[in-house]
Amino acid sequence: MNPIGREDAASRAAEELLRAEYAKESLPDRLYRHFSQFLGDLMDAAAGGGTTGGIIAAVIITLIIVAVVVLVSWQLRKTSRRNSAAQAALFGERRMTAAEHRLAAEGHAAEGRYTEAIQERLRAIARDLEERALVDGMPGRTADELAAEAGLALPEFAHGLAAAARSFDDVTYGGVPGTMAAYDTMTGLDERLRLARPVPLGGPA
């Protein structure tokens, strides 16, 4: 039997694709088939297409591989950033007032659930500052971002706010169990912040 040449093989493949079952082929399957065929042609050219053709085919294959790696890496970084942002957000999906967060914190503390109590108390602080227009109501804000922004409006509380943010992050993401002492410290900060007034932009008159 005589070997089938490349042109003859391509002709037979084209005839095969005209069969009825290929008419029902989905677009992703069709694209994947075309890409596989294109890549196969490049591999054949790299293997036996002569010096110039082989080099060009090898370069194209390398560029395709690099493009795929870059695309996958970009998608993974994008997904990672999105997941990290969602995980680090201070508030959940349900919007609550400062009073509701304080009530929830007190309820958790009464049950000895200090991790949840600390979380809700810092959320009460954040919501209270938003309600008093001392910080912007930025969606997806993290505890550290809250501390940094609030520290500008209330510089005398900057250290305490930063410590509260670390406490929130420790119990929420660091696996550190909440304690009564940590909750009491945050409660005291909340009570002092409720009486605080922002520093005027122009400083003391």
Secondary structure by P-SEA (a helix, b strand, c coil): cccccaaaaaaaaaaaaaccccccccaaaaaaaaaaaaaaaaaaaaacccaaaaaaaaaaaaaaaaaaaaaaaaaaaaaaaaaaaaaacccccccccaaaaaaaaaaaaaacaaaaaaaaaaaaaaaaaaaaccccccccccaaaaaaaaaaacccaaaaaaaaaaaaaaaacccccccaaaaaaaaaaaaaaaacccccccccc
